[in-house]
């Protein structure tokens, strides 16, 4: 996820973009950005790519915005950032079974890694996305954990709290898969805390559901009900959360 949820210098434009983005209004946020500079074109593309992952819609618009950002990129940093978004879009299409673009995702993120040096601010986001590929497309949890830890360290060093909320969440998810319940609960709680502090509403319901998976009753049910409320408030976004929030099917009656 691009951006750190803050508005450096209280820039009114960036404040407006963040408020819209955090409420799941990616198209409205993108409409505020004129692709007149490489940075604006890239930010616009990243918003529309993120919309695809959360809504499973808007693929062509994201592709168009990304091609514009790629055409405007001139420095290695700009080209690397555009390649990172290209890889993320291909990852999202593969994860959501729109089209298998796993090879494209790997190639684009590999290209980004060659352009963005270790220690650069953009490297933490790139490491995180390479972790996503390892975890969800390659089924390599150890490689994913190493990438998430690098991303976590980079997000800490560059004061990127939104990215930290994602690294906490995904490290916790790996811990839960391995039965490390206390570690998972701590990571999910940290992720939720950061998202609530930032006002990142569109990411709060998933964080509530994840934390609920580590809690006992009645706390687990309370967390899931709060997630359902937010999910409805945001119009059913993220779409993939609906499967996790579906009420349990009651057992069939027997004679």
C-alpha positions as CSV (number, residue, x, y, z in Angstrom):
1,X,0.0,0.0,0.0
2,X,1.4,3.3,-1.0
3,X,1.6,6.3,1.3
4,X,1.9,6.6,5.0
5,X,-1.4,8.1,6.0
6,X,0.0,11.4,7.0
7,X,-0.1,14.8,5.3
8,X,3.4,16.2,5.3
9,X,3.3,20.0,5.8
10,X,-0.5,19.9,6.0
11,X,-0.7,20.0,2.2
12,X,-4.5,20.6,1.6
13,X,-4.4,18.5,-1.6
14,X,-2.7,15.5,0.1
15,X,-5.1,15.9,3.1
16,X,-8.1,15.7,0.8
17,X,-6.6,12.7,-1.1
18,X,-5.9,10.8,2.1
19,X,-9.4,11.4,3.5
20,X,-11.0,10.1,0.4
21,X,-8.7,7.2,0.1
22,X,-9.1,6.1,3.7
23,X,-12.9,5.9,3.2
24,X,-12.6,3.8,0.0
25,X,-13.2,6.7,-2.4
26,X,-10.2,6.0,-4.7
27,X,-11.7,7.3,-7.9
28,X,-12.6,10.6,-6.2
29,X,-9.1,10.8,-4.7
30,X,-7.5,10.1,-8.1
31,X,-9.7,12.8,-9.7
32,X,-8.0,15.4,-7.6
33,X,-4.6,14.6,-9.0
34,X,-3.6,15.9,-12.4
35,X,-0.9,13.7,-13.9
36,X,1.3,16.7,-14.8
37,X,4.4,15.5,-13.0
38,X,5.9,12.0,-12.5
39,X,5.0,12.0,-8.8
40,X,1.4,13.0,-9.4
41,X,1.0,10.4,-12.2
42,X,2.4,7.7,-10.0
43,X,0.2,8.6,-7.0
44,X,-2.8,8.6,-9.2
45,X,-1.9,5.2,-10.6
46,X,-1.3,3.8,-7.1
47,X,-4.7,4.9,-5.9
48,X,-6.4,3.2,-8.8
49,X,-4.4,0.0,-8.4
50,X,-5.3,-0.1,-4.8
51,X,-9.0,0.3,-5.8
52,X,-8.7,-2.9,-7.9
53,X,-7.5,-4.9,-4.9
54,X,-10.3,-3.7,-2.6
55,X,-13.2,-3.6,-5.0
56,X,-12.2,-6.1,-7.8
57,X,-13.2,-3.4,-10.3
58,X,-11.5,-0.6,-12.3
59,X,-8.8,-2.7,-14.0
60,X,-8.7,-0.8,-17.3
61,X,-8.6,2.6,-15.6
62,X,-5.7,1.4,-13.4
63,X,-3.9,0.1,-16.5
64,X,-4.3,3.4,-18.3
65,X,-3.1,5.4,-15.3
66,X,-0.1,3.1,-14.8
67,X,0.9,3.4,-18.5
68,X,0.9,7.2,-18.0
69,X,3.0,7.0,-14.9
70,X,5.5,4.6,-16.7
71,X,5.8,7.0,-19.7
72,X,6.5,10.0,-17.4
73,X,9.1,8.2,-15.3
74,X,12.6,9.3,-16.1
75,X,14.8,8.7,-13.0
76,X,15.7,5.2,-11.6
77,X,13.6,6.1,-8.5
78,X,10.6,7.0,-10.7
79,X,11.0,3.9,-12.9
80,X,11.4,1.7,-9.9
81,X,8.3,3.0,-8.2
82,X,6.2,2.6,-11.4
83,X,7.5,-1.0,-11.8
84,X,6.5,-1.6,-8.2
85,X,2.9,-0.5,-9.0
86,X,3.0,-2.6,-12.2
87,X,3.9,-5.7,-10.1
88,X,1.3,-4.9,-7.5
89,X,-1.5,-4.6,-10.2
90,X,-0.4,-8.0,-11.7
91,X,-0.4,-9.5,-8.2
92,X,-3.9,-8.3,-7.5
93,X,-5.2,-9.6,-10.8
94,X,-3.7,-13.0,-10.0
95,X,-4.8,-13.1,-6.4
96,X,-8.4,-12.3,-7.2
97,X,-8.5,-14.7,-10.1
98,X,-9.1,-12.1,-12.7
99,X,-6.2,-13.3,-14.8
100,X,-3.0,-15.2,-14.1
101,X,-0.3,-12.5,-14.2
102,X,2.1,-14.1,-11.6
103,X,5.1,-14.1,-14.0
104,X,4.4,-10.4,-14.8
105,X,4.2,-9.6,-11.1
106,X,7.5,-11.3,-10.4
107,X,9.3,-9.7,-13.3
108,X,8.0,-6.2,-12.5
109,X,9.0,-6.4,-8.8
110,X,12.3,-7.8,-9.8
111,X,12.9,-4.9,-12.1
112,X,11.9,-2.5,-9.3
113,X,14.4,-4.2,-7.0
114,X,17.1,-3.5,-9.5
115,X,16.2,0.2,-9.6
116,X,15.4,1.0,-6.0
117,X,18.4,0.7,-3.7
118,X,18.3,-0.9,-0.3
119,X,17.7,1.7,2.4
120,X,15.7,4.0,0.0
121,X,12.3,5.1,1.3
122,X,10.5,3.2,-1.5
123,X,12.3,0.0,-0.7
124,X,10.2,-0.9,2.3
125,X,7.0,-0.9,0.2
126,X,8.7,-3.0,-2.5
127,X,9.9,-5.5,0.1
128,X,6.4,-5.8,1.5
129,X,5.0,-6.5,-1.9
130,X,7.6,-9.1,-2.6
131,X,6.6,-10.7,0.6
132,X,3.0,-10.8,-0.6
133,X,4.1,-12.7,-3.7
134,X,6.1,-15.2,-1.7
135,X,3.2,-15.8,0.7
136,X,0.2,-15.9,-1.6
137,X,1.5,-16.8,-5.0
138,X,4.6,-18.9,-4.3
139,X,3.6,-20.5,-1.0
140,X,7.0,-19.7,0.5
141,X,6.2,-18.5,4.1
142,X,9.8,-18.3,5.2
143,X,10.7,-16.0,2.2
144,X,7.6,-14.0,2.9
145,X,8.5,-13.5,6.6
146,X,12.0,-12.3,5.7
147,X,10.6,-9.8,3.2
148,X,8.0,-8.6,5.7
149,X,10.7,-8.1,8.3
150,X,12.8,-6.0,5.9
151,X,9.7,-4.0,5.1
152,X,8.9,-3.6,8.8
153,X,12.4,-2.3,9.5
154,X,12.2,0.1,6.6
155,X,8.8,1.4,7.5
156,X,10.0,2.0,11.0
157,X,13.2,3.8,9.8
158,X,11.2,6.0,7.4
159,X,8.2,6.7,9.7
160,X,5.6,5.0,7.5
161,X,2.8,4.0,10.0
162,X,0.4,2.8,7.3
163,X,2.9,0.4,5.9
164,X,3.7,-0.7,9.5
165,X,0.1,-1.6,9.9
166,X,0.4,-4.0,7.0
167,X,3.7,-5.5,8.0
168,X,2.3,-6.1,11.6
169,X,-0.8,-7.7,10.0
170,X,1.0,-10.0,7.7
171,X,3.7,-11.1,10.2
172,X,0.9,-11.8,12.6
173,X,-0.9,-13.9,9.9
174,X,2.2,-16.1,9.5
175,X,2.4,-16.5,13.2
176,X,-1.2,-17.6,13.4
177,X,-0.7,-20.2,10.7
178,X,2.2,-21.6,12.9
179,X,0.1,-21.7,16.0
180,X,1.8,-18.8,17.7
181,X,-1.4,-17.3,19.1
182,X,0.1,-14.7,21.5
183,X,2.4,-13.3,18.8
184,X,-0.4,-13.2,16.3
185,X,-2.7,-11.4,18.7
186,X,-0.1,-8.8,19.4
187,X,0.6,-8.2,15.7
188,X,-3.0,-7.9,14.8
189,X,-3.7,-5.6,17.7
190,X,-0.8,-3.3,16.7
191,X,-2.1,-3.2,13.1
192,X,-5.6,-2.3,14.3
193,X,-4.3,0.4,16.7
194,X,-2.4,2.1,13.9
195,X,-5.2,2.0,11.5
196,X,-7.6,3.5,14.0
197,X,-5.1,6.2,14.9
198,X,-4.7,7.1,11.2
199,X,-8.4,7.0,10.5
200,X,-7.8,4.3,7.8
201,X,-11.4,3.2,7.8
202,X,-11.2,1.0,4.7
203,X,-8.5,-1.2,6.4
204,X,-10.1,-1.3,9.8
205,X,-12.7,-4.0,9.2
206,X,-10.1,-6.5,8.0
207,X,-8.0,-5.7,11.0
208,X,-10.9,-6.3,13.3
209,X,-11.7,-9.7,11.7
210,X,-8.1,-10.8,12.0
211,X,-7.9,-9.9,15.6
212,X,-11.2,-11.7,16.2
213,X,-9.6,-14.9,15.0
214,X,-7.2,-14.8,17.9
215,X,-9.7,-14.0,20.6
216,X,-12.2,-16.0,22.7
217,X,-15.9,-15.3,23.1
218,X,-17.5,-12.9,23.7
219,X,-14.7,-10.6,22.5
220,X,-14.4,-12.4,19.1
221,X,-18.1,-11.9,18.3
222,X,-17.9,-8.2,19.4
223,X,-15.0,-7.6,17.0
224,X,-16.7,-9.3,14.1
225,X,-19.9,-7.3,14.6
226,X,-17.9,-4.1,14.6
227,X,-16.3,-5.2,11.4
228,X,-19.7,-5.9,9.8
229,X,-20.9,-2.4,10.8
230,X,-17.9,-0.8,9.2
231,X,-18.1,-3.1,6.1
232,X,-21.7,-2.0,5.6
233,X,-20.9,1.6,6.2
234,X,-18.3,1.5,3.4
235,X,-20.6,-0.1,0.9
236,X,-19.2,-3.6,1.1
237,X,-15.5,-2.8,0.7
238,X,-13.2,-4.6,0.7
239,X,-15.2,-7.0,-1.4
240,X,-13.2,-10.1,-0.4
241,X,-14.1,-9.5,3.3
242,X,-17.7,-10.5,2.7
243,X,-16.7,-14.2,2.8
244,X,-15.2,-13.9,6.2
245,X,-18.1,-11.9,7.6
246,X,-20.8,-14.2,6.4
247,X,-22.8,-15.5,9.3
248,X,-22.2,-19.2,10.2
249,X,-24.6,-21.7,8.6
250,X,-26.7,-23.3,11.3
251,X,-26.5,-27.1,11.5
252,X,-29.3,-28.9,9.7
253,X,-32.1,-30.2,11.8
254,X,-32.1,-34.0,12.4
255,X,-35.0,-36.2,13.2
